[in-house]
Amino acid sequence: MKMSARIIIVGAGASGLAAASCLYEHGLTNLVILEATDRIGGRVHTVPFGGNVIDLGAQWCHGEKNNAVYELAGPLNLLESSVVSSKNVLVKNTGEIVPQEITNRLMAAAHEIMESEAMSSYDGTLGDFFTSMFLKMMDDEKMKDIDRVLVQQFLRCYQSYQEGYIATDSWYDLIASSLDDYDYCEGDQSLSWMGKGYKSVLDLLLKKHPAQNADPIPIEDKIVFNKTVSNINWSKVPDYPVTIKCTDGTSFDANHVIVTTSIGVLKENISTLFTPELPTIKQNSIRGIYFGTVNKIIMEFDEPFWTTIGNTFGLIWNAEDLEKLCESKYAWTEGASAFFKIDRQPNLLAVWMIGKEGRQAELLDDRDVIDGMTFLMKKFFKNEEIPEPVKIIRSKWSSDRNFRGSYSSYSLRTEQLKTSCRDLAVPLTDCLGTPVLLFAGEATNHEQYGTVHGAIASGRREADRLIKMYKK
């Protein structure tokens, strides 16, 4: 069976929906969205759990200025500051809580380094830059009272935090100056959805949120679910249709295709997905942009044991105990970056699982995960009575064939191939310069990669490209 449309969008995630809604509002309604899963949202995935809903993917709106998500939700008062913005504590694996005053000084020093202008001219890795700057700051007289062992332990803890934040296996695989162009969007970096979940942004994009009081954009009528694209046949010949084949044998013709597939899927299928193969510069961008693992394990308890302790718990490991952990059956729990509370769900506690250990954890069954998390909590919360969670839910972004990772970042390989998100964002045209194959998604946004607002902005960017062309 073959169908046709003027514009086909591959993927019904945030960027695909943003592109589609923008096109539709400007009269380009002859479009189809091919979605490999049975739902919209992509890495925005809100599901029922506990007494309400939780987000297995994107969770907070990061920042306010120049942020497409905030521009949709902020004026409608749909966001509030998350509980993770306060009461951040450091917990040692002996059960001891690091004094808050010392924690505050260590964190302030770390933030100062990450915001340092010197980073933009540093030739080495982020790990080298941060470590040298941090140890230099700790040599200051004002910091000499902080135990030197704790300094080293905090360094390891903060490394884990940053690797999760950036989505990289190691901050020694990232050139420090590559962060210079990144737009962190001024304002509150942890805005939550008042218990409604990040799926709210999908309703906002389609103008179907109750707070908007607007006519919905009927984009969902344009989505064909469970359509995994196996090949995109494109040409430089003018007026020659792009043919998209799906694994179920169906095919679609279009004048323009906007590919919003995750960079992980593009990496895995780069040799078969496009006919003819993509230009070298495009292949280098796909191979060079990093796609990391950041997962969540969310646990439900009958009663919270952490209420009086804090909201976010950084894990401070003793070097000797960490070495023992790495030789045990719970070695994968080293990937636990931090525990944190869930907004408006007092009985839930979550943990970030990052890097290769995060990928290992995806392959374990729930019983093994519960045992590992219980082991970890009993280690760090020795002064509390730790029950086993009554229920867990978790993400498995890297083993999911429709994603193959969590979000993108730059790495040493990106630098070696002299590529960037900008190269991935450039459309492929026919010989007359008409855009035929366009690319959107967070990994195509040079200043806001790794974010939902970056994904939305990229989808709108490609929609605008076609709108301007048709207006001419």
Secondary structure as the mmCIF struct_conf table of DSSP 4:
data_model
#
loop_
_struct_conf.conf_type_id
_struct_conf.id
_struct_conf.beg_label_comp_id
_struct_conf.beg_label_asym_id
_struct_conf.beg_label_seq_id
_struct_conf.end_label_comp_id
_struct_conf.end_label_asym_id
_struct_conf.end_label_seq_id
STRN STRN1 LYS A 2 VAL A 10
STRN STRN2 GLY A 13 GLY A 13
HELX_RH_AL_P HELX_RH_AL_P1 ALA A 14 GLU A 25
TURN_TY1_P TURN_TY1_P1 HIS A 26 GLY A 27
STRN STRN3 LEU A 31 LEU A 34
BEND BEND1 ALA A 36 ILE A 40
STRN STRN4 GLY A 41 GLY A 41
TURN_TY1_P TURN_TY1_P2 GLY A 42 ARG A 43
STRN STRN5 THR A 46 PHE A 49
TURN_TY1_P TURN_TY1_P3 GLY A 50 GLY A 51
STRN STRN6 ASN A 52 ASP A 55
BEND BEND2 LEU A 56 GLY A 57
STRN STRN7 CYS A 61 CYS A 61
BEND BEND3 GLU A 64 GLU A 64
TURN_TY1_P TURN_TY1_P4 LYS A 65 ASN A 66
HELX_RH_AL_P HELX_RH_AL_P2 ALA A 68 ALA A 73
HELX_RH_3T_P HELX_RH_3T_P1 GLY A 74 LEU A 76
TURN_TY1_P TURN_TY1_P5 ASN A 77 ASN A 77
STRN STRN8 GLU A 80 SER A 81
HELX_RH_3T_P HELX_RH_3T_P2 VAL A 83 SER A 85
BEND BEND4 SER A 86 SER A 86
STRN STRN9 ASN A 88 LYS A 92
TURN_TY1_P TURN_TY1_P6 ASN A 93 THR A 94
BEND BEND5 GLY A 95 GLY A 95
HELX_LH_PP_P HELX_LH_PP_P1 GLU A 96 GLU A 96
STRN STRN10 ILE A 97 ILE A 97
HELX_LH_PP_P HELX_LH_PP_P2 VAL A 98 PRO A 99
HELX_RH_AL_P HELX_RH_AL_P3 GLN A 100 MET A 114
TURN_TY1_P TURN_TY1_P7 GLU A 115 GLU A 115
HELX_RH_3T_P HELX_RH_3T_P3 GLU A 117 SER A 121
BEND BEND6 GLY A 124 GLY A 124
STRN STRN11 THR A 125 THR A 125
HELX_RH_AL_P HELX_RH_AL_P4 LEU A 126 MET A 138
TURN_TY1_P TURN_TY1_P8 ASP A 139 ASP A 139
BEND BEND7 ASP A 140 ASP A 140
HELX_RH_3T_P HELX_RH_3T_P4 GLU A 141 MET A 143
TURN_TY1_P TURN_TY1_P9 LYS A 144 ASP A 145
BEND BEND8 ILE A 146 ILE A 146
HELX_RH_AL_P HELX_RH_AL_P5 ARG A 148 ILE A 166
TURN_TY1_P TURN_TY1_P10 ALA A 167 ALA A 167
BEND BEND9 ASP A 169 ASP A 169
HELX_RH_3T_P HELX_RH_3T_P5 TRP A 171 ASP A 173
BEND BEND10 LEU A 174 LEU A 174
STRN STRN12 ILE A 175 ILE A 175
HELX_RH_3T_P HELX_RH_3T_P6 ALA A 176 LEU A 179
TURN_TY1_P TURN_TY1_P11 ASP A 180 ASP A 181
BEND BEND11 GLU A 186 GLY A 187
BEND BEND12 GLN A 189 GLN A 189
STRN STRN13 LEU A 191 SER A 192
TURN_TY1_P TURN_TY1_P12 MET A 194 GLY A 195
BEND BEND13 LYS A 196 LYS A 196
TURN_TY1_P TURN_TY1_P13 TYR A 198 LYS A 199
HELX_RH_AL_P HELX_RH_AL_P6 SER A 200 LEU A 205
TURN_TY1_P TURN_TY1_P14 LEU A 206 LYS A 207
TURN_TY1_P TURN_TY1_P15 PRO A 210 GLN A 212
BEND BEND14 ALA A 214 ALA A 214
HELX_LH_PP_P HELX_LH_PP_P3 ASP A 215 ILE A 217
HELX_RH_3T_P HELX_RH_3T_P7 ILE A 219 LYS A 222
STRN STRN14 ILE A 223 VAL A 224
BEND BEND15 ASN A 226 ASN A 226
STRN STRN15 VAL A 229 ASN A 233
BEND BEND16 LYS A 236 VAL A 237
TURN_TY1_P TURN_TY1_P16 PRO A 238 ASP A 239
HELX_LH_PP_P HELX_LH_PP_P4 TYR A 240 PRO A 241
STRN STRN16 VAL A 242 CYS A 246
TURN_TY1_P TURN_TY1_P17 THR A 247 ASP A 248
BEND BEND17 GLY A 249 GLY A 249
STRN STRN17 SER A 251 VAL A 259
HELX_RH_AL_P HELX_RH_AL_P7 ILE A 263 ASN A 269
TURN_TY1_P TURN_TY1_P18 ILE A 270 THR A 272
BEND BEND18 LEU A 273 LEU A 273
STRN STRN18 PHE A 274 THR A 275
BEND BEND19 PRO A 276 PRO A 276
HELX_LH_PP_P HELX_LH_PP_P5 GLU A 277 PRO A 279
HELX_RH_AL_P HELX_RH_AL_P8 THR A 280 GLY A 288
BEND BEND20 ILE A 289 ILE A 289
STRN STRN19 TYR A 290 GLY A 292
STRN STRN20 VAL A 294 GLU A 300
BEND BEND21 ASP A 302 GLU A 303
BEND BEND22 PHE A 305 PHE A 305
TURN_TY1_P TURN_TY1_P19 THR A 307 ILE A 309
BEND BEND23 ASN A 311 ASN A 311
STRN STRN21 THR A 312 ILE A 316
HELX_RH_AL_P HELX_RH_AL_P9 ALA A 319 CYS A 326
TURN_TY1_P TURN_TY1_P20 GLU A 327 GLU A 327
BEND BEND24 SER A 328 SER A 328
TURN_TY1_P TURN_TY1_P21 LYS A 329 TYR A 330
HELX_RH_3T_P HELX_RH_3T_P8 ALA A 331 GLY A 335
STRN STRN22 ALA A 336 ILE A 342
TURN_TY1_P TURN_TY1_P22 ASP A 343 ARG A 344
STRN STRN23 GLN A 345 ILE A 354
HELX_RH_AL_P HELX_RH_AL_P10 GLY A 355 GLU A 362
TURN_TY1_P TURN_TY1_P23 LEU A 363 LEU A 363
BEND BEND25 LEU A 364 LEU A 364
HELX_RH_AL_P HELX_RH_AL_P11 ASP A 366 PHE A 380
TURN_TY1_P TURN_TY1_P24 PHE A 381 ASN A 383
BEND BEND26 GLU A 384 GLU A 384
HELX_LH_PP_P HELX_LH_PP_P6 PRO A 387 PRO A 389
BEND BEND27 VAL A 390 VAL A 390
STRN STRN24 LYS A 391 ARG A 394
TURN_TY1_P TURN_TY1_P25 TRP A 397 SER A 399
TURN_TY1_P TURN_TY1_P26 ARG A 401 PHE A 403
BEND BEND28 ARG A 404 SER A 406
STRN STRN25 TYR A 407 SER A 409
HELX_RH_AL_P HELX_RH_AL_P12 LEU A 412 GLN A 416
TURN_TY1_P TURN_TY1_P27 LEU A 417 LYS A 418
HELX_RH_AL_P HELX_RH_AL_P13 CYS A 421 ALA A 425
BEND BEND29 VAL A 426 VAL A 426
HELX_LH_PP_P HELX_LH_PP_P7 PRO A 427 PRO A 427
STRN STRN26 LEU A 428 THR A 429
TURN_TY1_P TURN_TY1_P28 CYS A 431 LEU A 432
STRN STRN27 PRO A 435 PHE A 439
BEND BEND30 GLY A 441 GLY A 441
HELX_RH_3T_P HELX_RH_3T_P9 GLU A 442 THR A 444
TURN_TY1_P TURN_TY1_P29 HIS A 446 GLY A 450
BEND BEND31 THR A 451 THR A 451
HELX_RH_AL_P HELX_RH_AL_P14 VAL A 452 LYS A 471
#
